[in-house]
Amino acid sequence: MSDTKTVGQELQGEILKTVRKGQDAVVDAIQLWADAVQAIKPPLPEVGIPFADKLPKPEDLVANAYDFAEQLLAAQRKFAEDVLHATAPLFYGDTAPAAKKTGAAAK
């Protein structure tokens, strides 16, 4: 089991490294494009949008979206683990690890 886990971790590491390299290449290309456009774009007039200062900044939107996704993923993981604990006796019989009682089952 340890060898399988190590191989899996190595594979995951390689996949993450490859994804990161691809992301870095895209960010570099976008930076080059943005620099080129910045050099040739004409100045834009100031536009007064009411309450514009009350709107969230793009970086805040991204942070909030990922914070929410992180919480949602954690909740889904807990749900999946709870389902595994609840169904363990079906797969392992009397040798099953003790199932946790949560939510409606604990009442």
Secondary structure, DSSP 4 states (H G I P E B T S, - for coil): -HHHHHHHHHHHHHHHHHHHHHHHHHHHHHHHHHHHHHHHPPPPPP---TTGGGSPPHHHHHHHHHHHHHHHHHHHHHHHHHHHHHHHHHHHGGGSPPPPP-GGGG-
